């Protein structure tokens, strides 16, 4: 992507969020919308997470996700620098937002659990230091135990949870207080949902659908917010094709004249 294109994307993000022409903005945390759900991940214990609603001073409200586990939100206005992500984080966040925005029907992200899983996927991108993006902390393994002899012989099968070798430095430890257990698969299912978003991001090959903006503050959580990029109108393509055809026609006329 050229520097000029990146500049256009950044400008679009700022303009559409009411922050145009500013290197910083004042925002405050309002609430999680819908209400957040309790999750325990590495680096932070028992936190409510989900899609976050913010207000801007003198501007519109907007949604964002946290990218800083070590700090807290502020319910009073704080000044935030407006910037962007770089390298693999920029690419992966773009793919995550773009790929999941194409979901339809039941797959569409619109419930508290799905927003919470999306937040975990964002953290995996911004906090993982390992080679793979995988938030599952543990993998299930079936264990068969035989007791007794003869007619009293009994065989039982149970599930034990081994450390996931691909979990890296960031992963889900507990969801809604359930932990990883055979009797309650909520945590494993939740981690699997977040991983499905990451997998779709990894295989996404379409165009960039969003301008991805980073909001940074030295004392409070940093955030990521996105703004949909405008889709080129059909008339734009028509004009481009007409121009190409005209160039081809003139070139052909010149070749005929030389002949």
GIRAFEN-V520218 format. One record per helix or strand of 2 or more residues. SS is the DSSP state (H for helix, E for strand). FROM is the first residue (numbers start at 1). TO is the last residue. If there is no record, write none. Layout:
SS&FROM&TO + SS&FROM&TO
This chain:
H&3&16 + E&24&32 + E&37&41 + E&44&49 + E&52&56 + E&62&66 + E&78&83 + H&87&101 + H&105&107 + H&112&127 + E&138&147 + H&150&152 + E&154&163 + E&172&175 + H&186&203 + E&210&216 + E&223&228 + H&234&258
